[in-house]
Amino acid sequence: MDLVIRRAEPSDYEAFAHHLSDPLVFPGTLQPPHPSLEMWRKRMADMAETDYLLVALADGEFAGLAGLHSTGKSPRRAHAMHLGITVSGKWQGRGVGRALMGALLDLADNWLNVIRIELTVFTENARAIALYKQCGFEIEGTHRAYALREGRYADTYSMARVRPKAPAV
């Protein structure tokens, strides 16, 4: 498989809408099904400079996306970012998620001086939880009835990774 990881572009909005309509993708996110093209066009055009959104192209096909996002405007939280990641159903279990995580962790550790990366994951998403643990994330707590999904309230874990080593002097 030829895998390319690159920064998302505003022109990717159609691919985002299609990707997040995948029935193997949107239930694992907080996105509603059937996202509109216009909503994604606006989001991509108005993306904050402090959002770092990456896409994965596998054999030239849109295979996943991942991002690091600011946790807010408080200077007391400037050291932390929130992580989100999705992989298209066709490409799940084939190394796309690992490659996206590697690119985000490199960006956070070596270029952005991020100390803490936070995420939420549905408690039954064993594959994602295993990947996050392999990347140094730890479960910090459980959010009961966190989100409505397919007509039921689902629990999530709050996970975080604190950078394992400080930058060299």
MARVEX-717872 format. One line per field, with one value per residue: residue number from 1; x, y, z of N, C-alpha, C in turn. Coordinates in nm, 2 decimals. Atoms other than C-alpha are relative to their C-alpha. Last residue first. Layout:
REM residues N
kemi <- [NUM / ...]
n_u <- [X / ...]
n_v <- [Y / ...]
n_w <- [Z / ...]
ca_u <- [X / ...]
ca_v <- [Y / ...]
ca_w <- [Z / ...]
c_u <- [X / ...]
c_v <- [Y / ...]
c_w <- [Z / ...]
//
This chain:
REM residues 169
kemi <- [169 / 168 / 167 / 166 / 165 / 164 / 163 / 162 / 161 / 160 / 159 / 158 / 157 / 156 / 155 / 154 / 153 / 152 / 151 / 150 / 149 / 148 / 147 / 146 / 145 / 144 / 143 / 142 / 141 / 140 / 139 / 138 / 137 / 136 / 135 / 134 / 133 / 132 / 131 / 130 / 129 / 128 / 127 / 126 / 125 / 124 / 123 / 122 / 121 / 120 / 119 / 118 / 117 / 116 / 115 / 114 / 113 / 112 / 111 / 110 / 109 / 108 / 107 / 106 / 105 / 104 / 103 / 102 / 101 / 100 / 99 / 98 / 97 / 96 / 95 / 94 / 93 / 92 / 91 / 90 / 89 / 88 / 87 / 86 / 85 / 84 / 83 / 82 / 81 / 80 / 79 / 78 / 77 / 76 / 75 / 74 / 73 / 72 / 71 / 70 / 69 / 68 / 67 / 66 / 65 / 64 / 63 / 62 / 61 / 60 / 59 / 58 / 57 / 56 / 55 / 54 / 53 / 52 / 51 / 50 / 49 / 48 / 47 / 46 / 45 / 44 / 43 / 42 / 41 / 40 / 39 / 38 / 37 / 36 / 35 / 34 / 33 / 32 / 31 / 30 / 29 / 28 / 27 / 26 / 25 / 24 / 23 / 22 / 21 / 20 / 19 / 18 / 17 / 16 / 15 / 14 / 13 / 12 / 11 / 10 / 9 / 8 / 7 / 6 / 5 / 4 / 3 / 2 / 1]
n_u <- [-0.05 / -0.14 / -0.09 / -0.01 / -0.13 / -0.09 / -0.13 / -0.09 / -0.14 / -0.10 / -0.14 / -0.09 / -0.11 / -0.13 / -0.11 / -0.12 / -0.10 / -0.04 / 0.11 / 0.09 / -0.05 / 0.11 / 0.05 / -0.07 / 0.10 / 0.12 / 0.12 / 0.11 / 0.13 / 0.01 / 0.14 / 0.05 / 0.12 / -0.03 / -0.06 / -0.13 / -0.08 / -0.03 / -0.09 / -0.13 / -0.06 / -0.05 / -0.12 / -0.13 / -0.09 / -0.01 / -0.06 / 0.11 / 0.02 / 0.11 / 0.10 / 0.12 / 0.10 / 0.11 / -0.03 / 0.11 / -0.03 / 0.10 / 0.02 / -0.12 / -0.12 / 0.02 / 0.04 / -0.12 / -0.08 / 0.05 / -0.02 / -0.14 / -0.04 / 0.06 / -0.08 / -0.13 / 0.02 / 0.03 / -0.11 / -0.10 / -0.08 / -0.02 / -0.14 / -0.08 / 0.02 / 0.10 / -0.05 / 0.09 / -0.05 / 0.11 / -0.03 / 0.09 / 0.08 / 0.09 / -0.08 / -0.08 / 0.02 / -0.03 / -0.15 / -0.07 / -0.08 / 0.07 / 0.09 / -0.02 / 0.08 / -0.03 / -0.04 / -0.03 / -0.04 / 0.02 / 0.00 / 0.02 / 0.14 / 0.07 / 0.01 / -0.05 / 0.03 / -0.07 / 0.08 / -0.07 / 0.08 / -0.09 / 0.05 / -0.05 / -0.14 / -0.09 / -0.08 / -0.02 / -0.04 / -0.14 / -0.10 / -0.02 / -0.07 / -0.15 / -0.05 / -0.01 / -0.12 / 0.02 / -0.05 / 0.04 / -0.01 / 0.13 / 0.06 / 0.11 / -0.02 / -0.11 / 0.04 / 0.07 / -0.08 / -0.10 / 0.06 / -0.02 / 0.12 / 0.08 / -0.07 / 0.02 / 0.14 / 0.03 / -0.05 / 0.09 / 0.13 / 0.03 / 0.07 / 0.15 / 0.02 / 0.13 / 0.09 / -0.03 / 0.07 / -0.05 / 0.08 / -0.06 / 0.09]
n_v <- [-0.13 / -0.01 / -0.03 / -0.14 / -0.06 / 0.09 / 0.02 / -0.11 / 0.04 / -0.10 / 0.05 / -0.12 / -0.01 / -0.02 / -0.05 / 0.08 / -0.08 / 0.04 / 0.01 / 0.10 / 0.06 / 0.08 / -0.04 / -0.12 / -0.06 / 0.08 / -0.09 / 0.04 / 0.01 / -0.09 / -0.03 / 0.07 / -0.05 / -0.07 / -0.14 / 0.02 / 0.05 / -0.11 / -0.09 / 0.07 / -0.01 / -0.14 / -0.02 / 0.07 / -0.01 / 0.13 / 0.10 / 0.08 / 0.12 / 0.08 / 0.06 / 0.06 / 0.02 / 0.09 / 0.09 / 0.05 / -0.01 / -0.08 / -0.12 / -0.06 / 0.01 / -0.05 / -0.14 / -0.07 / 0.00 / -0.10 / -0.14 / -0.03 / -0.03 / -0.13 / -0.10 / 0.00 / -0.07 / -0.14 / -0.09 / 0.01 / 0.11 / 0.03 / -0.01 / 0.08 / 0.14 / 0.06 / 0.07 / 0.10 / 0.08 / 0.07 / 0.08 / 0.11 / 0.00 / 0.12 / 0.12 / -0.01 / 0.13 / 0.11 / 0.02 / -0.03 / -0.13 / -0.12 / 0.03 / -0.07 / -0.12 / -0.05 / -0.14 / -0.01 / -0.13 / -0.04 / 0.11 / -0.06 / 0.00 / -0.12 / 0.03 / 0.13 / 0.05 / 0.12 / 0.10 / 0.08 / 0.10 / 0.08 / 0.13 / 0.09 / 0.03 / -0.08 / 0.07 / -0.08 / -0.14 / 0.01 / 0.04 / -0.11 / -0.10 / 0.03 / -0.01 / -0.14 / -0.05 / -0.07 / -0.14 / -0.08 / 0.05 / 0.06 / -0.05 / -0.08 / -0.14 / -0.02 / 0.04 / -0.10 / -0.11 / 0.05 / 0.05 / 0.14 / 0.07 / 0.00 / 0.08 / 0.14 / 0.03 / 0.00 / 0.13 / 0.11 / 0.00 / 0.14 / 0.07 / -0.03 / -0.12 / -0.02 / -0.09 / -0.14 / -0.08 / -0.14 / -0.08 / -0.13 / -0.12]
n_w <- [-0.02 / -0.03 / 0.12 / 0.03 / -0.03 / -0.08 / 0.08 / -0.04 / 0.01 / 0.02 / 0.00 / 0.02 / -0.08 / 0.06 / -0.09 / 0.00 / -0.05 / -0.14 / -0.09 / 0.05 / 0.12 / 0.06 / 0.13 / 0.06 / 0.09 / 0.02 / 0.01 / 0.08 / -0.05 / -0.12 / -0.03 / -0.11 / -0.06 / -0.13 / 0.02 / 0.06 / -0.11 / -0.09 / 0.07 / 0.00 / -0.14 / -0.03 / 0.09 / -0.04 / 0.12 / 0.07 / -0.09 / -0.05 / 0.09 / -0.05 / 0.09 / -0.06 / 0.10 / -0.03 / -0.11 / -0.07 / -0.15 / -0.06 / 0.07 / 0.06 / -0.08 / -0.14 / 0.00 / 0.04 / -0.11 / -0.10 / 0.05 / 0.01 / -0.13 / -0.04 / 0.08 / -0.06 / -0.13 / 0.03 / -0.04 / 0.10 / -0.02 / -0.14 / -0.04 / 0.09 / -0.02 / 0.09 / 0.12 / 0.06 / 0.11 / 0.07 / 0.12 / 0.01 / 0.12 / 0.03 / 0.02 / 0.13 / 0.07 / -0.10 / 0.01 / -0.12 / 0.00 / -0.04 / -0.11 / -0.13 / -0.01 / -0.13 / -0.03 / -0.14 / -0.04 / -0.14 / -0.09 / -0.13 / -0.05 / 0.07 / 0.14 / 0.02 / 0.13 / 0.04 / 0.07 / 0.10 / 0.06 / 0.09 / 0.03 / -0.11 / 0.02 / -0.08 / -0.10 / -0.12 / 0.04 / 0.05 / -0.10 / -0.09 / 0.07 / 0.00 / -0.13 / -0.03 / 0.06 / 0.12 / 0.00 / 0.11 / 0.13 / 0.04 / 0.12 / -0.05 / -0.02 / -0.09 / -0.14 / -0.08 / -0.05 / -0.09 / -0.12 / -0.01 / 0.02 / -0.13 / -0.10 / 0.05 / -0.01 / -0.15 / -0.05 / 0.05 / -0.07 / -0.04 / 0.11 / 0.01 / 0.08 / 0.06 / -0.07 / 0.03 / -0.10 / -0.01 / -0.09 / 0.00 / 0.00]
ca_u <- [1.86 / 1.67 / 1.29 / 1.12 / 1.03 / 0.72 / 0.48 / 0.16 / -0.09 / -0.46 / -0.77 / -1.13 / -1.33 / -1.67 / -2.01 / -2.30 / -2.66 / -2.88 / -3.07 / -2.79 / -2.55 / -2.65 / -2.33 / -2.17 / -2.40 / -2.13 / -1.80 / -1.52 / -1.19 / -0.82 / -0.75 / -0.38 / -0.23 / 0.13 / 0.10 / 0.04 / -0.25 / -0.40 / -0.38 / -0.54 / -0.82 / -0.88 / -0.91 / -1.12 / -1.39 / -1.63 / -1.56 / -1.63 / -1.32 / -1.24 / -0.91 / -0.64 / -0.29 / -0.06 / 0.28 / 0.25 / 0.57 / 0.43 / 0.71 / 0.87 / 0.62 / 0.29 / 0.39 / 0.56 / 0.25 / 0.03 / 0.24 / 0.26 / -0.11 / -0.19 / 0.05 / -0.11 / -0.46 / -0.36 / -0.19 / -0.43 / -0.68 / -0.93 / -0.88 / -1.21 / -1.40 / -1.24 / -1.02 / -1.11 / -0.90 / -0.95 / -0.69 / -0.74 / -0.45 / -0.27 / 0.02 / -0.18 / -0.43 / -0.32 / -0.31 / -0.69 / -0.82 / -0.95 / -0.84 / -0.68 / -0.72 / -0.49 / -0.63 / -0.68 / -0.82 / -0.86 / -0.84 / -0.90 / -0.78 / -0.45 / -0.32 / -0.39 / -0.43 / -0.43 / -0.55 / -0.41 / -0.58 / -0.37 / -0.61 / -0.42 / -0.46 / -0.84 / -1.03 / -1.27 / -1.26 / -1.26 / -1.56 / -1.75 / -1.70 / -1.78 / -2.12 / -2.19 / -2.12 / -2.38 / -2.31 / -2.54 / -2.49 / -2.43 / -2.07 / -1.97 / -1.75 / -1.74 / -2.09 / -1.96 / -1.69 / -1.82 / -2.14 / -1.93 / -2.09 / -1.79 / -1.57 / -1.81 / -1.83 / -1.45 / -1.39 / -1.62 / -1.44 / -1.09 / -1.07 / -1.01 / -0.68 / -0.58 / -0.21 / -0.05 / -0.01 / 0.07 / 0.03 / 0.12 / 0.00]
ca_v <- [2.12 / 1.82 / 1.83 / 1.67 / 1.30 / 1.09 / 1.36 / 1.32 / 1.10 / 1.12 / 0.91 / 0.99 / 0.67 / 0.68 / 0.55 / 0.52 / 0.64 / 0.45 / 0.54 / 0.48 / 0.69 / 0.94 / 1.05 / 1.05 / 0.81 / 0.75 / 0.93 / 0.69 / 0.80 / 0.86 / 0.58 / 0.60 / 0.70 / 0.60 / 0.52 / 0.15 / 0.25 / 0.46 / 0.17 / -0.07 / 0.18 / 0.22 / -0.16 / -0.21 / 0.05 / -0.07 / 0.22 / 0.49 / 0.70 / 1.05 / 1.22 / 1.43 / 1.52 / 1.67 / 1.82 / 1.99 / 2.17 / 2.22 / 2.09 / 1.79 / 1.64 / 1.75 / 1.71 / 1.38 / 1.26 / 1.37 / 1.19 / 0.87 / 0.88 / 0.91 / 0.62 / 0.40 / 0.48 / 0.39 / 0.06 / -0.18 / -0.25 / -0.01 / 0.08 / -0.02 / 0.12 / 0.46 / 0.57 / 0.83 / 1.04 / 1.32 / 1.46 / 1.74 / 1.96 / 2.06 / 2.29 / 2.60 / 2.50 / 2.77 / 3.02 / 2.98 / 3.00 / 2.64 / 2.28 / 2.35 / 2.09 / 1.81 / 1.63 / 1.30 / 1.19 / 0.87 / 0.66 / 0.91 / 0.70 / 0.76 / 0.41 / 0.51 / 0.88 / 0.98 / 1.33 / 1.57 / 1.85 / 2.07 / 2.33 / 2.63 / 2.82 / 2.79 / 2.63 / 2.87 / 2.73 / 2.37 / 2.43 / 2.62 / 2.35 / 2.09 / 2.25 / 2.30 / 1.94 / 1.83 / 1.56 / 1.26 / 1.10 / 1.32 / 1.37 / 1.28 / 1.01 / 0.63 / 0.60 / 0.82 / 0.58 / 0.23 / 0.38 / 0.60 / 0.94 / 1.09 / 0.99 / 1.14 / 1.47 / 1.48 / 1.39 / 1.67 / 1.92 / 1.83 / 2.16 / 2.34 / 2.15 / 1.89 / 1.85 / 1.54 / 1.17 / 0.95 / 0.57 / 0.35 / 0.00]
ca_w <- [2.55 / 2.44 / 2.44 / 2.75 / 2.75 / 2.77 / 2.66 / 2.87 / 2.69 / 2.77 / 2.77 / 2.87 / 2.81 / 2.66 / 2.75 / 2.50 / 2.52 / 2.29 / 1.97 / 1.73 / 1.93 / 2.20 / 2.37 / 2.71 / 2.89 / 3.15 / 3.10 / 3.22 / 3.35 / 3.30 / 3.05 / 2.95 / 2.62 / 2.54 / 2.17 / 2.23 / 2.47 / 2.19 / 1.94 / 2.19 / 2.26 / 1.89 / 1.83 / 2.14 / 2.05 / 2.32 / 2.56 / 2.30 / 2.27 / 2.41 / 2.36 / 2.53 / 2.44 / 2.71 / 2.67 / 2.33 / 2.23 / 1.87 / 1.65 / 1.80 / 2.04 / 1.89 / 1.53 / 1.59 / 1.78 / 1.50 / 1.23 / 1.43 / 1.50 / 1.13 / 1.05 / 1.32 / 1.20 / 0.84 / 0.95 / 0.78 / 1.05 / 0.91 / 0.55 / 0.40 / 0.69 / 0.65 / 0.94 / 1.20 / 1.44 / 1.69 / 1.93 / 2.19 / 2.27 / 2.59 / 2.68 / 2.62 / 2.90 / 3.16 / 2.87 / 2.85 / 2.50 / 2.46 / 2.42 / 2.09 / 1.82 / 1.69 / 1.40 / 1.22 / 0.89 / 0.71 / 0.39 / 0.10 / -0.20 / -0.39 / -0.29 / 0.07 / 0.12 / 0.49 / 0.59 / 0.85 / 1.04 / 1.27 / 1.43 / 1.57 / 1.24 / 1.29 / 1.01 / 0.83 / 0.48 / 0.61 / 0.83 / 0.56 / 0.30 / 0.56 / 0.63 / 0.26 / 0.18 / 0.43 / 0.68 / 0.65 / 0.99 / 1.29 / 1.40 / 1.76 / 1.62 / 1.63 / 1.48 / 1.19 / 1.06 / 0.98 / 0.84 / 0.61 / 0.60 / 0.77 / 0.47 / 0.21 / 0.40 / 0.45 / 0.08 / -0.03 / 0.21 / 0.08 / -0.12 / 0.21 / 0.24 / 0.50 / 0.58 / 0.43 / 0.50 / 0.20 / 0.20 / -0.09 / 0.00]
c_u <- [0.11 / 0.04 / 0.14 / 0.10 / 0.00 / 0.14 / 0.10 / 0.14 / 0.08 / 0.14 / 0.09 / 0.14 / 0.07 / 0.11 / 0.13 / 0.10 / 0.13 / 0.11 / 0.02 / -0.11 / -0.10 / 0.06 / -0.11 / -0.07 / 0.05 / -0.10 / -0.12 / -0.11 / -0.10 / -0.13 / 0.00 / -0.15 / -0.05 / -0.12 / 0.02 / 0.07 / 0.15 / 0.09 / 0.05 / 0.11 / 0.14 / 0.07 / 0.06 / 0.12 / 0.14 / 0.09 / 0.01 / 0.06 / -0.11 / -0.02 / -0.11 / -0.09 / -0.11 / -0.10 / -0.11 / 0.04 / -0.13 / 0.02 / -0.09 / -0.01 / 0.12 / 0.13 / -0.01 / -0.02 / 0.14 / 0.09 / -0.05 / 0.03 / 0.14 / 0.04 / -0.05 / 0.09 / 0.14 / -0.01 / -0.02 / 0.12 / 0.11 / 0.08 / 0.03 / 0.14 / 0.09 / -0.01 / -0.12 / 0.07 / -0.11 / 0.05 / -0.13 / 0.03 / -0.09 / -0.07 / -0.07 / 0.08 / 0.08 / -0.02 / 0.04 / 0.15 / 0.08 / 0.10 / -0.07 / -0.10 / 0.02 / -0.07 / 0.03 / 0.04 / 0.03 / 0.03 / -0.03 / -0.03 / 0.00 / -0.14 / -0.08 / -0.02 / 0.07 / -0.05 / 0.10 / -0.09 / 0.08 / -0.07 / 0.10 / -0.06 / 0.06 / 0.15 / 0.10 / 0.08 / 0.04 / 0.05 / 0.14 / 0.10 / 0.03 / 0.07 / 0.15 / 0.06 / 0.02 / 0.13 / -0.02 / 0.05 / -0.04 / 0.02 / -0.13 / -0.07 / -0.12 / 0.04 / 0.11 / -0.05 / -0.09 / 0.08 / 0.10 / -0.06 / 0.01 / -0.14 / -0.09 / 0.05 / -0.03 / -0.15 / -0.03 / 0.05 / -0.09 / -0.14 / -0.03 / -0.07 / -0.15 / -0.01 / -0.13 / -0.10 / 0.04 / -0.08 / 0.07 / -0.08 / 0.09]
c_v <- [0.03 / 0.14 / 0.01 / 0.02 / 0.15 / 0.06 / -0.07 / -0.03 / 0.13 / -0.06 / 0.12 / -0.05 / 0.14 / 0.00 / 0.02 / 0.07 / -0.09 / 0.10 / -0.04 / -0.03 / -0.12 / -0.06 / -0.09 / 0.05 / 0.13 / 0.07 / -0.09 / 0.11 / -0.04 / -0.01 / 0.08 / 0.04 / -0.09 / 0.06 / 0.07 / 0.13 / -0.02 / -0.04 / 0.11 / 0.09 / -0.07 / 0.01 / 0.14 / 0.03 / -0.06 / 0.00 / -0.14 / -0.13 / -0.08 / -0.11 / -0.07 / -0.05 / -0.08 / -0.01 / -0.10 / -0.10 / -0.03 / 0.02 / 0.10 / 0.13 / 0.08 / 0.01 / 0.06 / 0.15 / 0.07 / 0.01 / 0.11 / 0.14 / 0.03 / 0.04 / 0.14 / 0.11 / 0.02 / 0.08 / 0.15 / 0.09 / -0.02 / -0.13 / -0.03 / -0.01 / -0.09 / -0.15 / -0.06 / -0.06 / -0.09 / -0.08 / -0.07 / -0.07 / -0.12 / 0.02 / -0.12 / -0.12 / 0.00 / -0.14 / -0.11 / -0.03 / 0.03 / 0.12 / 0.12 / -0.04 / 0.06 / 0.14 / 0.02 / 0.14 / 0.00 / 0.14 / 0.04 / -0.12 / 0.06 / 0.02 / 0.11 / -0.04 / -0.13 / -0.04 / -0.11 / -0.10 / -0.07 / -0.12 / -0.07 / -0.14 / -0.10 / -0.04 / 0.09 / -0.07 / 0.08 / 0.14 / 0.00 / -0.03 / 0.12 / 0.10 / -0.03 / 0.02 / 0.14 / 0.05 / 0.07 / 0.14 / 0.10 / -0.07 / -0.06 / 0.07 / 0.06 / 0.14 / 0.02 / -0.05 / 0.08 / 0.11 / -0.07 / -0.06 / -0.15 / -0.05 / -0.01 / -0.10 / -0.15 / -0.04 / -0.02 / -0.13 / -0.11 / -0.01 / -0.14 / -0.07 / 0.03 / 0.13 / 0.01 / 0.09 / 0.14 / 0.07 / 0.14 / 0.09 / 0.12]
c_w <- [-0.11 / 0.01 / 0.05 / -0.12 / -0.04 / 0.03 / 0.09 / -0.06 / 0.04 / 0.00 / -0.02 / 0.01 / -0.03 / 0.11 / -0.08 / 0.09 / 0.02 / 0.05 / 0.14 / 0.09 / -0.04 / -0.13 / -0.04 / -0.12 / -0.06 / -0.08 / -0.03 / 0.00 / -0.10 / 0.07 / 0.13 / 0.02 / 0.11 / 0.07 / 0.13 / -0.02 / -0.06 / 0.11 / 0.09 / -0.07 / 0.00 / 0.13 / 0.02 / -0.09 / 0.03 / -0.12 / -0.07 / 0.06 / 0.06 / -0.10 / 0.07 / -0.11 / 0.05 / -0.12 / 0.02 / 0.11 / 0.08 / 0.15 / 0.08 / -0.06 / -0.05 / 0.08 / 0.14 / 0.00 / -0.03 / 0.12 / 0.10 / -0.04 / 0.01 / 0.14 / 0.04 / -0.06 / 0.07 / 0.13 / -0.03 / 0.02 / -0.09 / 0.02 / 0.14 / 0.04 / -0.08 / 0.03 / -0.07 / -0.12 / -0.05 / -0.12 / -0.04 / -0.14 / 0.01 / -0.13 / -0.04 / -0.02 / -0.13 / -0.07 / 0.10 / -0.01 / 0.12 / 0.00 / 0.05 / 0.10 / 0.14 / 0.01 / 0.14 / 0.03 / 0.15 / 0.02 / 0.14 / 0.10 / 0.14 / 0.05 / -0.08 / -0.15 / -0.02 / -0.14 / -0.05 / -0.07 / -0.11 / -0.05 / -0.10 / -0.01 / 0.10 / -0.03 / 0.07 / 0.11 / 0.12 / -0.04 / -0.05 / 0.11 / 0.09 / -0.08 / 0.00 / 0.14 / 0.04 / -0.06 / -0.13 / 0.01 / -0.11 / -0.13 / -0.02 / -0.12 / 0.07 / 0.03 / 0.10 / 0.13 / 0.10 / 0.06 / 0.09 / 0.12 / 0.00 / -0.02 / 0.13 / 0.11 / -0.04 / 0.01 / 0.15 / 0.05 / -0.06 / 0.06 / 0.04 / -0.11 / 0.00 / -0.07 / -0.08 / 0.08 / -0.03 / 0.11 / 0.01 / 0.09 / 0.00]
//
